[in-house]
Amino acid sequence: MSHRIAVTSGEPAGIGPDLCLMAVQSPCKELVFIGDPAVMAARADTLRLPLHLNLLDDPASPLESGAHTMNLLPVTASTPVTAGHLDPGNSRHVLAILDAAIDGCRAGDFAAMVTAPLHKGVINDAGIPFTGHTEYLAEKTAGHPVMMLACPGLRVALATTHLQLRDVADAITKELLLKVMRILHHDLQTKFGIREPRIFVCGLNPHAGEGGHLGTEEITTISPVLEALREEGISSIGPLPADTLFTPRYLDEADAVLAMYHDQGLPVLKHMGFGRAVNNTLGIPLIRTSVDHGTALDLAGTGRADAGSMTEAINYARNMIQQTGNQA
């Protein structure tokens, strides 16, 4: 079984290449980076970072070790890259990098993939409908991805991901919640080694509906699902008001929190752990982790990017490889 980890370089005009270069300043033999060699070399010059490129013919090519060594699977950019300046012409290049990592994981060449940030807007500007990594992975793997961000002391999963707020209530169905909760419970056990996960669940409405006076989804949808899950042996606590749940009284007892939508749960987590948080995609037949931030175009090539989240994402991938290997 391969223990190699694919690391995508993301949007070439953003800080993705910077983070990759920072990662190889210490030896990291099992990491295979995917991106444009010319971009990496130019960015290393800009940042004044030493770099030795070992270009791979394929994901199984021999790797080199040592500080400053980047084992790189080449995917050439479509147009010249300038740090901090987006170009829709490179959108297919960004997706080709992502495809190389996905294909390598599915073929068994990589045990996991770690993704640097890409820019959703410029991909759509190129005429390619794109909502995000999570949804793209769903299309490519036929899984049901569940987004879960984690930092020291908190894990937050999402029932819905990149969805307009006006559409969230209609998307919260019994079928969806059952599927998401079962995936979350399963992957907390198998990928994180938590034998009996305790999952605390947010309500959808303010005050979790206030007994039906501020919305009825808690009564008609969420509570019946949690009761059914408890009968299956899944520890499901809630629905609770989000502004109450995200306090130490509850979080100290929670292995994970399920939020109903993106901006219900993630602001709390990012306030608590930004720069140390990791985005984990659950519910797909491969291990994928990612940084907790965007492309930071204003920081690209300046030397001011913080590699903390990338370091954590790589460590999470390593730990999940070990955890799933122990269960094999």
WOJOJO-V732759 format. One record per residue. RES is the residue in one small letter. SS is DSSP state (alpha for helix, beta for strand, coil for the rest). PHI is phi in whole degrees, 0 to 359 (* if undefined). NEAR is the number of other C-alpha atoms within 12 Angstrom. Layout:
# WOJOJO-V732759
<<RES:SS:PHI:NEAR> <RES:SS:PHI:NEAR>>
This chain:
# WOJOJO-V732759
<<m:coil:*:17> <s:coil:290:23> <h:coil:248:29> <r:coil:288:33> <i:beta:241:45> <a:beta:280:52> <v:beta:237:51> <t:beta:280:51> <s:coil:268:52> <g:coil:69:50> <e:coil:296:49> <p:coil:293:53> <a:coil:277:45> <g:coil:265:38> <i:coil:273:46> <g:alpha:307:47> <p:alpha:300:55> <d:alpha:300:47> <l:alpha:295:49> <c:alpha:297:53> <l:alpha:295:51> <m:alpha:293:36> <a:alpha:294:41> <v:coil:268:38> <q:coil:290:25> <s:coil:244:20> <p:coil:301:21> <c:coil:208:31> <k:coil:297:26> <e:coil:279:35> <l:beta:272:44> <v:beta:244:50> <f:beta:274:49> <i:beta:233:50> <g:beta:172:46> <d:coil:269:39> <p:alpha:301:31> <a:alpha:294:25> <v:alpha:296:38> <m:alpha:297:50> <a:alpha:295:30> <a:alpha:294:26> <r:alpha:292:35> <a:alpha:297:34> <d:alpha:297:20> <t:alpha:299:21> <l:alpha:275:25> <r:coil:58:19> <l:coil:251:29> <p:coil:294:24> <l:coil:209:32> <h:beta:241:24> <l:beta:267:33> <n:beta:251:29> <l:beta:279:28> <l:beta:261:23> <d:coil:284:16> <d:coil:202:24> <p:coil:299:35> <a:coil:265:26> <s:coil:299:18> <p:coil:301:19> <l:coil:258:27> <e:coil:253:23> <s:coil:238:21> <g:coil:118:22> <a:coil:300:21> <h:coil:74:27> <t:beta:265:33> <m:beta:246:44> <n:beta:280:44> <l:beta:238:46> <l:beta:272:36> <p:beta:285:30> <v:coil:226:33> <t:coil:282:26> <a:coil:295:31> <s:coil:279:22> <t:coil:226:21> <p:coil:303:20> <v:coil:250:32> <t:beta:240:26> <a:coil:304:31> <g:coil:90:24> <h:beta:234:25> <l:coil:290:31> <d:coil:221:29> <p:alpha:303:29> <g:alpha:297:25> <n:alpha:262:35> <s:alpha:296:34> <r:alpha:292:32> <h:alpha:298:34> <v:alpha:298:45> <l:alpha:289:43> <a:alpha:295:26> <i:alpha:298:39> <l:alpha:297:38> <d:alpha:298:30> <a:alpha:297:34> <a:alpha:291:45> <i:alpha:298:38> <d:alpha:298:26> <g:alpha:294:32> <c:alpha:294:34> <r:alpha:291:26> <a:alpha:275:20> <g:coil:87:23> <d:coil:285:27> <f:coil:238:35> <a:coil:273:39> <a:beta:195:47> <m:beta:227:51> <v:beta:240:49> <t:beta:247:54> <a:coil:281:48> <p:coil:290:42> <l:coil:241:42> <h:coil:247:37> <k:alpha:299:30> <g:alpha:298:21> <v:alpha:289:30> <i:alpha:294:27> <n:alpha:293:21> <d:alpha:299:18> <a:coil:279:21> <g:coil:87:15> <i:coil:250:20> <p:coil:300:17> <f:coil:207:26> <t:coil:258:22> <g:coil:161:31> <h:alpha:308:40> <t:alpha:300:35> <e:alpha:292:27> <y:alpha:296:25> <l:alpha:297:37> <a:alpha:299:25> <e:alpha:295:18> <k:alpha:278:24> <t:alpha:246:26> <a:coil:59:16> <g:coil:264:21> <h:coil:243:31> <p:coil:290:39> <v:beta:240:44> <m:beta:278:45> <m:beta:226:45> <l:beta:264:46> <a:beta:221:41> <c:beta:217:32> <p:coil:305:24> <g:coil:94:25> <l:beta:202:36> <r:beta:233:40> <v:beta:232:50> <a:beta:258:45> <l:beta:239:44> <a:coil:288:43> <t:coil:236:38> <t:coil:246:35> <h:coil:270:26> <l:coil:232:21> <q:coil:301:15> <l:alpha:301:18> <r:alpha:297:11> <d:alpha:260:15> <v:alpha:295:25> <a:alpha:303:25> <d:alpha:291:18> <a:alpha:280:23> <i:coil:279:33> <t:coil:245:25> <k:alpha:299:26> <e:alpha:298:19> <l:alpha:297:25> <l:alpha:296:41> <l:alpha:300:29> <k:alpha:295:26> <v:alpha:297:39> <m:alpha:294:48> <r:alpha:294:33> <i:alpha:296:34> <l:alpha:300:47> <h:alpha:299:39> <h:alpha:298:28> <d:alpha:284:35> <l:alpha:297:36> <q:alpha:287:25> <t:alpha:277:27> <k:coil:259:37> <f:coil:242:32> <g:coil:70:22> <i:coil:264:20> <r:coil:296:17> <e:coil:230:21> <p:coil:296:31> <r:beta:255:31> <i:beta:250:42> <f:beta:262:41> <v:beta:241:47> <c:beta:284:42> <g:coil:286:44> <l:coil:275:45> <n:coil:263:30> <p:alpha:305:25> <h:alpha:58:24> <a:alpha:52:31> <g:alpha:90:25> <e:alpha:50:19> <g:alpha:66:20> <g:alpha:97:18> <h:coil:279:14> <l:coil:241:17> <g:coil:132:20> <t:coil:246:23> <e:alpha:300:33> <e:alpha:298:36> <i:alpha:281:26> <t:alpha:274:21> <t:alpha:238:30> <i:alpha:289:39> <s:alpha:299:30> <p:alpha:300:22> <v:alpha:295:33> <l:alpha:295:36> <e:alpha:296:26> <a:alpha:297:22> <l:alpha:292:30> <r:alpha:298:22> <e:alpha:293:12> <e:coil:276:15> <g:coil:94:19> <i:coil:267:27> <s:beta:287:30> <s:beta:235:37> <i:beta:252:32> <g:beta:141:33> <p:beta:286:39> <l:beta:240:35> <p:coil:301:31> <a:alpha:299:33> <d:alpha:287:25> <t:alpha:264:20> <l:alpha:299:34> <f:coil:278:34> <t:coil:228:21> <p:alpha:304:13> <r:alpha:306:12> <y:alpha:264:26> <l:alpha:296:30> <d:coil:297:19> <e:coil:257:22> <a:coil:263:29> <d:coil:275:35> <a:beta:200:43> <v:beta:244:50> <l:beta:258:51> <a:beta:265:47> <m:coil:281:48> <y:coil:208:37> <h:alpha:311:29> <d:alpha:273:24> <q:alpha:277:32> <g:alpha:255:38> <l:alpha:285:37> <p:alpha:301:22> <v:alpha:295:28> <l:alpha:297:35> <k:alpha:290:29> <h:alpha:296:18> <m:alpha:285:22> <g:alpha:221:27> <f:coil:301:28> <g:coil:91:28> <r:coil:236:31> <a:coil:270:38> <v:beta:226:42> <n:beta:267:45> <n:beta:248:44> <t:beta:263:47> <l:beta:263:42> <g:coil:80:33> <i:coil:236:33> <p:coil:278:29> <l:coil:202:39> <i:coil:265:47> <r:beta:224:49> <t:beta:236:46> <s:beta:205:47> <v:beta:289:49> <d:coil:259:38> <h:coil:218:35> <g:coil:265:33> <t:coil:284:35> <a:coil:47:33> <l:alpha:304:28> <d:alpha:291:19> <l:alpha:259:24> <a:coil:298:34> <g:coil:76:37> <t:coil:263:25> <g:coil:84:24> <r:coil:257:17> <a:coil:291:29> <d:coil:258:30> <a:coil:270:34> <g:alpha:302:26> <s:alpha:292:38> <m:alpha:296:42> <t:alpha:300:34> <e:alpha:295:33> <a:alpha:297:42> <i:alpha:294:44> <n:alpha:295:30> <y:alpha:299:35> <a:alpha:299:39> <r:alpha:300:32> <n:alpha:295:25> <m:alpha:290:35> <i:alpha:299:31> <q:alpha:296:23> <q:alpha:296:22> <t:alpha:290:26> <g:alpha:293:20> <n:alpha:294:13> <q:alpha:267:13> <a:coil:291:10>>
